[in-house]
């Protein structure tokens, strides 16, 4: 059947898809305010008056653009019919979801409004639909935060261990893991410790899986693989990795060395530098059978390494929509990094959601967030104050490059005094604020305090500020002479004086935070 015939068949039998739907029109014409025109495959309405856009995945469209059509058409409906986006439902239907799952997972996670997907099966003219339920490995493609290093006394024992891993993974198909051979008896760097007795290593990195099912099939008692039998303090991926370790090491007495329960993921890059590591990793699990459609071995190795996007206030990475699985991991890391900066997050999500197929993006963000520390840098005349910076470069499929910059700007007039009271109100206490200075991993209140002080995180294209409202991008002309950070410092001398006294009274200096007994 042709795509047009399938569309007509679905439209005529709309009740078979959802008995609450009434067909409005097949190929419903829409037009945006700027004159852009489009055609919705099927437009329907339910018994509550909600509109439903149904789009079929067409062979001429990429998987990414097929989903983008849904959001483009819902924006057009909002403009032309003055219907809130919340009253529009978005559905994509396809007969083949193998390459559609990853971009569907991306937009299901990061789009402003929900979408639903259905797999269509046609038998003798009869239509049946199966709702797409995303599994953990569809969405979470990040490795566990720690990995295992096993050391063997001979090449033969290592080969036997890989065979055991293969047998376990073949029986427990829910497992998703990567295995790397490492030659510990051949250090690449002078002075690096050689392992003469256990010179043949295996590194195993674990990824998301149906962990309860995996733990049940591994059949290892909790007290055998967790400290004191407690599972509450460990993530699901680490629980699976520890149980797997017990299963693998049985039968290798005196032939396998295991110095640590697990090592930090960032240490993997050290091993890549110190010893020869076979980058032709062995992959197990359906996550990688899917990912292989999109992700090269270099992409997987980079993500297994885990060194990007883990710095508390520095993010620098690039990606392309051509590799859907790689791009999803990139989005996950970026989203986690800017989770406490809603202003930047809205604009960045819009830019990413509207990337076309085979387009590249490069992102650099320095985002310390802590405005009080920034004010103290200004007072102390530090040469490189902690001013947030953002640079985004998008290379379009036609070769054109779009550039965006971001920083902290003064919007309106904030408080002119009482900054200590605002710190206590925002963080709960001065002690909590001092802990925040000590630990950069808890910045959730920083943006709130910046807003109180009249400061906002801008993203600009030229002399226009980008804002996202109701899922649509707005560009507003700004006068940089009136909104720059220098305006804040000129207008808020009293606030700056109060911050100086606050740091002095609470014994806070750059690189040194003192606590008293009363703080605890």
C-alpha positions as CSV (number, residue, x, y, z in Angstrom):
1,X,0.0,0.0,0.0
2,X,1.1,3.6,-0.7
3,X,1.5,6.1,2.1
4,X,-1.5,8.0,0.8
5,X,-3.6,4.8,0.9
6,X,-2.5,4.0,4.4
7,X,-3.4,7.6,5.5
8,X,-6.9,7.3,4.0
9,X,-7.4,3.9,5.6
10,X,-6.5,5.3,9.0
11,X,-8.7,8.4,8.5
12,X,-11.8,6.3,7.4
13,X,-11.4,4.0,10.4
14,X,-10.4,6.6,13.0
15,X,-12.7,4.9,15.6
16,X,-10.5,1.8,15.2
17,X,-7.6,3.8,16.4
18,X,-9.5,5.6,19.2
19,X,-13.2,5.3,19.6
20,X,-13.4,8.8,21.2
21,X,-12.0,10.5,18.1
22,X,-14.0,12.2,15.3
23,X,-12.4,12.9,12.0
24,X,-12.2,16.6,11.1
25,X,-10.2,16.3,7.9
26,X,-7.6,14.4,6.1
27,X,-4.7,16.5,4.8
28,X,-5.9,19.5,6.8
29,X,-4.2,22.7,5.5
30,X,-2.6,25.1,8.1
31,X,-0.7,28.3,7.8
32,X,1.6,30.2,10.2
33,X,1.6,33.9,10.8
34,X,4.7,34.3,8.7
35,X,3.0,32.7,5.7
36,X,4.5,29.2,6.1
37,X,2.1,26.5,4.9
38,X,1.7,22.9,5.8
39,X,-0.7,19.9,5.6
40,X,-1.6,17.8,8.6
41,X,-2.0,14.1,7.6
42,X,-5.1,13.6,9.8
43,X,-6.7,16.1,12.2
44,X,-9.3,14.8,14.6
45,X,-11.1,15.9,17.8
46,X,-12.0,13.9,20.9
47,X,-15.1,14.0,23.1
48,X,-13.5,16.7,25.3
49,X,-12.9,19.0,22.4
50,X,-9.1,18.4,22.3
51,X,-7.6,18.4,18.8
52,X,-5.4,15.5,17.8
53,X,-2.7,15.7,15.1
54,X,-1.8,12.4,13.6
55,X,1.3,12.3,11.4
56,X,2.6,9.2,9.5
57,X,6.3,8.6,9.2
58,X,6.9,9.2,5.5
59,X,9.8,7.6,3.6
60,X,10.9,11.0,2.2
61,X,11.3,12.4,5.7
62,X,14.1,11.7,8.2
63,X,13.1,10.2,11.5
64,X,13.9,13.5,13.2
65,X,12.0,15.7,10.8
66,X,8.9,13.5,11.0
67,X,8.6,14.2,14.7
68,X,9.4,17.9,14.2
69,X,6.4,18.1,11.9
70,X,4.1,17.4,14.8
71,X,5.4,20.4,16.8
72,X,5.4,22.7,13.7
73,X,1.8,21.9,12.9
74,X,0.6,22.3,16.5
75,X,2.3,25.7,16.6
76,X,0.5,26.6,13.4
77,X,-2.9,25.4,14.8
78,X,-2.3,27.6,17.9
79,X,-1.6,30.6,15.7
80,X,-4.5,30.1,13.2
81,X,-7.2,28.8,15.6
82,X,-6.1,30.4,18.9
83,X,-6.0,27.1,20.6
84,X,-3.6,26.6,23.6
85,X,-0.9,24.0,23.0
86,X,-2.1,22.1,26.1
87,X,-5.3,21.3,24.2
88,X,-3.5,19.8,21.2
89,X,-2.4,16.1,21.2
90,X,0.4,14.9,19.0
91,X,0.6,11.4,17.6
92,X,3.1,9.8,15.2
93,X,2.4,6.5,13.5
94,X,4.8,4.3,11.7
95,X,5.0,0.7,10.5
96,X,8.7,0.6,11.3
97,X,10.2,2.0,14.6
98,X,13.7,0.6,14.5
99,X,15.3,4.0,13.6
100,X,12.5,6.1,15.0
101,X,12.8,5.1,18.6
102,X,15.9,7.2,19.5
103,X,14.6,10.6,18.1
104,X,11.2,9.7,19.6
105,X,12.9,9.2,23.0
106,X,14.7,12.5,22.6
107,X,11.6,14.5,21.9
108,X,9.5,12.6,24.5
109,X,12.1,13.7,27.1
110,X,13.0,17.3,26.1
111,X,10.1,18.7,24.1
112,X,7.8,21.3,25.8
113,X,4.7,19.2,25.1
114,X,4.1,15.5,25.1
115,X,3.9,13.2,22.1
116,X,2.7,9.6,21.6
117,X,3.8,7.0,19.2
118,X,2.2,3.9,17.7
119,X,3.4,1.0,15.6
120,X,0.9,0.2,12.8
121,X,0.4,-3.3,11.5
122,X,-1.7,-4.0,8.5
123,X,-3.0,-7.6,7.8
124,X,-5.5,-8.1,5.0
125,X,-6.6,-4.5,5.2
126,X,-7.1,-4.7,8.9
127,X,-5.3,-2.1,11.1
128,X,-3.9,-2.7,14.5
129,X,-1.9,-0.3,16.7
130,X,0.6,-0.9,19.4
131,X,1.6,2.0,21.7
132,X,5.3,2.7,21.9
133,X,6.5,2.3,25.4
134,X,10.0,3.6,25.9
135,X,12.4,1.4,27.9
136,X,15.1,2.7,30.1
137,X,17.9,2.0,27.6
138,X,15.9,4.0,25.0
139,X,16.3,7.1,27.1
140,X,19.2,6.6,29.5
141,X,22.3,5.8,27.4
142,X,24.7,7.1,30.1
143,X,27.2,4.6,31.5
144,X,27.3,3.7,35.2
145,X,29.5,6.2,37.2
146,X,32.0,3.4,38.1
147,X,33.5,0.5,36.1
148,X,35.1,-2.8,36.9
149,X,38.7,-3.7,36.2
150,X,39.6,-7.5,36.3
151,X,43.2,-8.7,36.1
152,X,44.1,-12.2,34.9
153,X,47.4,-14.1,35.2
154,X,47.3,-15.3,31.6
155,X,45.8,-14.6,28.2
156,X,44.1,-18.0,28.3
157,X,42.2,-17.0,31.5
158,X,41.2,-13.7,30.1
159,X,39.8,-15.4,27.0
160,X,37.9,-17.8,29.2
161,X,36.4,-14.9,31.2
162,X,35.2,-13.2,28.0
163,X,33.5,-16.6,27.1
164,X,31.8,-16.6,30.5
165,X,30.7,-13.0,29.9
166,X,29.3,-14.0,26.5
167,X,27.4,-16.9,28.1
168,X,25.9,-14.7,30.8
169,X,24.9,-12.0,28.4
170,X,23.4,-14.5,26.0
171,X,21.2,-15.9,28.7
172,X,20.4,-12.5,30.3
173,X,19.6,-10.5,27.2
174,X,18.5,-7.4,29.2
175,X,22.1,-6.7,30.1
176,X,23.8,-3.8,28.3
177,X,27.6,-3.6,28.8
178,X,30.9,-3.0,27.0
179,X,34.0,-5.0,27.5
180,X,37.5,-3.7,26.7
181,X,40.8,-5.7,26.7
182,X,43.7,-3.9,28.4
183,X,47.3,-5.0,28.5
184,X,48.5,-4.2,32.0
185,X,51.9,-5.8,31.5
186,X,52.8,-3.2,28.7
187,X,52.7,0.3,30.3
188,X,52.9,3.0,27.7
189,X,54.3,5.6,30.1
190,X,57.7,5.3,31.9
191,X,57.2,4.9,35.6
192,X,53.7,3.6,35.2
193,X,53.2,0.5,37.3
194,X,53.5,-2.8,35.4
195,X,51.4,-5.9,36.4
196,X,53.8,-8.8,35.9
197,X,51.6,-11.4,37.8
198,X,48.2,-10.2,36.5
199,X,49.1,-8.5,33.2
200,X,45.9,-9.3,31.2
201,X,43.0,-7.1,32.0
202,X,39.3,-6.6,31.2
203,X,37.4,-3.4,31.8
204,X,33.6,-3.7,31.9
205,X,31.3,-0.7,31.7
206,X,27.6,-1.1,32.5
207,X,24.6,0.7,31.1
208,X,20.9,1.0,31.9
209,X,18.8,-2.2,31.8
210,X,15.7,-3.8,33.3
211,X,17.7,-4.2,36.5
212,X,15.2,-6.1,38.7
213,X,14.9,-8.8,36.0
214,X,18.7,-8.9,35.6
215,X,19.3,-9.2,39.3
216,X,16.7,-12.0,39.5
217,X,18.4,-13.9,36.6
218,X,21.9,-13.4,38.0
219,X,20.5,-15.2,41.2
220,X,23.1,-13.7,43.6
221,X,22.1,-13.0,47.2
222,X,22.2,-9.3,48.1
223,X,24.7,-9.8,50.9
224,X,27.1,-11.3,48.4
225,X,27.4,-8.2,46.2
226,X,26.5,-5.2,48.3
227,X,28.1,-3.9,51.5
228,X,26.3,-5.4,54.5
229,X,23.5,-6.5,52.1
230,X,22.1,-3.0,51.7
231,X,20.9,-1.9,48.2
232,X,19.5,1.5,49.1
233,X,22.7,3.4,48.8
234,X,23.6,2.3,45.2
235,X,22.2,3.1,41.8
236,X,20.5,0.5,39.7
237,X,23.5,0.3,37.3
238,X,26.0,-0.2,40.1
239,X,23.8,-2.9,41.7
240,X,23.8,-4.9,38.5
241,X,27.5,-4.4,38.0
242,X,28.3,-5.7,41.5
243,X,26.1,-8.7,41.2
244,X,27.6,-9.4,37.7
245,X,31.1,-9.3,39.3
246,X,30.2,-12.0,41.8
247,X,28.8,-14.2,39.0
248,X,31.9,-13.7,36.8
249,X,34.6,-14.3,39.4
250,X,33.2,-17.6,40.5
251,X,35.5,-20.3,39.2
252,X,38.5,-18.1,38.8
253,X,40.2,-18.7,42.2
254,X,43.9,-17.6,42.2
255,X,43.7,-16.6,38.6
256,X,41.9,-13.3,38.8
257,X,42.8,-10.2,40.8
258,X,40.3,-7.6,41.8
259,X,41.8,-4.8,43.8
260,X,38.7,-2.6,44.0
261,X,35.0,-3.1,44.0
262,X,34.8,-0.5,41.2
263,X,36.7,2.5,39.9
264,X,35.5,6.0,39.0
265,X,34.4,6.3,35.4
266,X,36.7,9.3,34.8
267,X,39.7,7.0,35.6
268,X,39.0,5.2,32.4
269,X,40.7,8.0,30.5
270,X,43.8,7.4,32.7
271,X,43.9,3.7,31.7
272,X,43.6,4.7,28.0
273,X,46.8,6.8,28.5
274,X,48.7,4.4,30.7
275,X,48.2,1.0,29.0
276,X,47.3,-0.3,25.5
277,X,43.5,-0.7,25.4
278,X,41.7,-2.4,22.5
279,X,39.3,0.1,21.3
280,X,37.5,-2.6,19.3
281,X,35.3,-3.2,22.4
282,X,32.9,-6.1,22.7
283,X,29.3,-5.0,23.2
284,X,26.4,-6.9,24.7
285,X,22.7,-6.0,24.8
286,X,20.0,-4.7,22.6
287,X,20.9,-1.1,23.5
288,X,24.0,-1.4,21.4
289,X,22.4,-3.4,18.6
290,X,20.1,-0.4,18.3
291,X,22.8,2.2,18.9
292,X,25.0,0.7,16.2
293,X,22.5,2.0,13.6
294,X,23.6,5.5,14.6
295,X,26.7,5.5,16.8
296,X,30.2,4.8,15.7
297,X,32.8,3.0,17.8
298,X,34.4,6.3,18.6
299,X,31.1,7.8,19.8
300,X,30.5,4.8,22.1
301,X,34.1,5.0,23.4
302,X,33.7,8.7,24.1
303,X,30.6,8.2,26.1
304,X,32.0,5.1,27.9
305,X,34.9,7.4,28.9
306,X,32.5,9.7,30.6
307,X,34.9,12.7,30.8
308,X,32.6,15.2,29.1
309,X,29.9,17.1,31.0
310,X,30.9,16.1,34.5
311,X,32.7,19.3,35.6
312,X,30.4,21.2,38.0
313,X,30.5,24.5,36.0
314,X,32.2,23.8,32.7
315,X,30.7,22.1,29.7
316,X,32.3,21.7,26.3
317,X,31.1,19.2,23.7
318,X,29.9,18.9,20.1
319,X,27.4,16.5,18.4
320,X,25.4,16.0,15.3
321,X,21.8,15.0,14.7
322,X,23.1,12.5,12.1
323,X,24.0,10.1,14.9
324,X,20.7,9.9,16.9
325,X,22.0,7.8,19.8
326,X,25.1,10.0,20.2
327,X,23.0,13.1,20.0
328,X,20.6,11.8,22.7
329,X,23.6,11.2,25.1
330,X,24.8,14.7,24.3
331,X,21.4,16.2,25.2
332,X,21.2,14.2,28.4
333,X,24.6,15.6,29.6
334,X,23.8,19.1,28.6
335,X,20.3,19.0,30.2
336,X,21.8,17.8,33.5
337,X,24.4,20.5,33.4
338,X,21.9,23.4,32.9
339,X,19.2,21.8,35.1
340,X,19.4,24.7,37.5
341,X,19.4,27.5,34.9
342,X,15.9,27.6,33.5
343,X,16.5,30.7,31.4
344,X,19.3,29.1,29.3
345,X,17.6,25.8,29.4
346,X,14.4,27.0,27.6
347,X,16.3,28.6,24.7
348,X,18.8,25.8,24.3
349,X,16.0,23.2,24.2
350,X,14.3,25.2,21.5
351,X,17.5,25.4,19.4
352,X,18.1,21.6,19.8
353,X,14.5,20.6,19.1
354,X,14.6,22.6,15.8
355,X,17.9,21.2,14.5
356,X,17.4,19.5,11.1
357,X,18.8,16.2,10.0
358,X,22.6,16.0,9.7
359,X,23.3,19.3,11.5
360,X,26.1,19.9,13.9
361,X,26.2,21.8,17.2
362,X,29.1,22.9,19.3
363,X,28.5,24.1,22.9
364,X,30.8,25.8,25.4
365,X,29.3,26.9,28.7
366,X,31.0,28.3,31.8
367,X,28.2,28.5,34.3
368,X,29.3,28.9,38.0
369,X,25.8,30.4,38.8
370,X,26.9,31.7,42.2
371,X,26.2,35.5,42.0
372,X,27.5,36.2,45.5
373,X,30.9,34.7,44.6
374,X,30.9,36.8,41.4
375,X,30.3,40.0,43.4
376,X,33.1,39.0,45.7
377,X,35.4,38.5,42.7
378,X,34.5,42.1,41.6
379,X,35.3,43.4,45.1
380,X,38.6,41.5,45.3
381,X,39.5,42.7,41.8
382,X,40.2,39.1,40.6
383,X,41.5,39.1,37.1
384,X,39.1,36.5,35.8
385,X,35.8,36.9,37.7
386,X,33.3,34.1,37.6
387,X,31.0,35.6,34.9
388,X,28.8,33.0,33.2
389,X,29.6,32.6,29.5
390,X,27.9,30.6,26.7
391,X,28.8,30.0,23.1
392,X,26.7,27.9,20.7
393,X,27.6,27.4,17.1
394,X,25.2,25.5,14.8
395,X,26.3,24.4,11.3
396,X,23.3,23.9,9.1
397,X,23.0,21.1,6.5
398,X,23.5,23.8,3.8
399,X,26.8,24.9,5.4
400,X,25.5,28.1,7.0
401,X,26.6,28.8,10.5
402,X,24.4,30.3,13.3
403,X,26.2,31.7,16.4
404,X,24.7,32.5,19.8
405,X,26.3,34.0,22.9
406,X,25.1,34.1,26.5
407,X,26.0,35.8,29.7
408,X,24.6,37.3,32.9
409,X,22.8,40.6,32.3
410,X,21.0,43.2,34.5
411,X,17.3,43.2,33.9
412,X,15.3,45.7,35.9
413,X,16.4,47.0,39.3
414,X,16.9,44.5,42.0
415,X,17.2,45.1,45.8
416,X,19.5,47.8,47.0
417,X,20.1,46.5,50.5
418,X,19.4,43.5,52.7
419,X,21.5,41.0,50.7
420,X,22.3,39.0,53.8
421,X,18.6,38.5,54.6
422,X,18.0,37.5,51.0
423,X,20.8,34.9,51.2
424,X,19.3,33.5,54.4
425,X,15.8,33.4,52.8
426,X,17.0,31.8,49.6
427,X,19.4,29.1,51.0
428,X,17.7,28.6,54.4
429,X,20.7,29.8,56.5
430,X,24.1,31.3,56.2
431,X,25.5,27.8,57.0
432,X,23.7,26.3,54.0
433,X,25.2,29.1,51.8
434,X,28.7,28.3,53.0
435,X,28.1,24.7,52.2
436,X,27.1,25.7,48.8
437,X,30.4,27.6,48.3
438,X,32.2,24.5,49.5
439,X,30.3,22.1,47.3
440,X,29.5,23.1,43.7
441,X,27.1,20.3,43.1
442,X,24.1,21.9,44.8
443,X,23.3,25.1,42.8
444,X,19.5,24.9,42.8
445,X,19.0,28.2,44.7
446,X,21.5,30.3,42.8
447,X,19.2,31.4,40.0
448,X,16.5,32.4,42.5
449,X,19.0,34.7,44.2
450,X,20.2,36.2,40.9
451,X,16.6,37.0,40.0
452,X,16.1,38.8,43.3
453,X,19.1,40.9,42.5
454,X,17.7,41.8,39.1
455,X,20.0,39.6,37.1
456,X,19.1,37.2,34.3
457,X,20.9,34.8,32.0
458,X,20.5,36.1,28.5
459,X,21.2,34.2,25.2
460,X,21.6,36.6,22.2
461,X,21.9,36.4,18.5
462,X,23.5,39.7,17.5
463,X,21.8,42.5,19.4
464,X,18.6,40.5,20.0
465,X,17.8,38.5,23.1
466,X,16.2,35.1,22.6
467,X,13.1,34.2,24.6
468,X,10.9,31.1,24.4
469,X,7.2,31.5,25.3
470,X,4.6,28.9,24.8
471,X,7.0,26.8,22.8
472,X,7.8,29.6,20.3
473,X,11.0,31.7,19.9
474,X,10.8,35.5,20.3
475,X,13.7,37.9,19.5
476,X,13.8,41.2,21.4
477,X,16.1,44.0,20.6
478,X,18.3,45.1,23.6
479,X,20.6,47.9,24.4
480,X,23.8,46.3,25.7
481,X,24.8,49.6,27.3
482,X,21.7,49.5,29.6
483,X,21.6,45.8,30.5
484,X,25.3,44.9,30.8
485,X,26.6,43.6,34.1
486,X,28.5,46.9,34.6
487,X,25.0,48.5,35.1
488,X,24.4,46.2,38.1
489,X,27.7,47.1,39.8
490,X,27.2,50.9,39.2
491,X,23.6,50.8,40.6
492,X,24.2,48.5,43.6
493,X,27.1,49.9,45.6
494,X,25.3,49.1,48.9
495,X,24.8,45.5,47.9
496,X,28.5,45.2,47.0
497,X,29.5,46.7,50.4
498,X,27.2,44.3,52.2
499,X,28.7,41.3,50.4
500,X,32.2,42.4,51.4
501,X,31.2,42.7,55.0
502,X,29.3,39.3,54.8
503,X,32.5,37.5,53.5
504,X,34.6,39.2,56.3
505,X,32.1,38.5,59.1
506,X,31.7,34.9,58.1
507,X,35.4,34.2,57.5
508,X,35.0,33.4,53.8
509,X,37.8,34.0,51.4
510,X,38.7,32.8,48.0
511,X,39.5,29.1,48.4
512,X,38.9,29.1,52.1
513,X,35.6,28.7,54.0
514,X,35.7,28.4,57.8
515,X,32.9,26.9,59.8
516,X,32.3,27.3,63.5
517,X,30.7,24.9,66.0
518,X,27.5,27.0,65.8
519,X,27.2,26.0,62.1
520,X,26.4,22.4,62.9
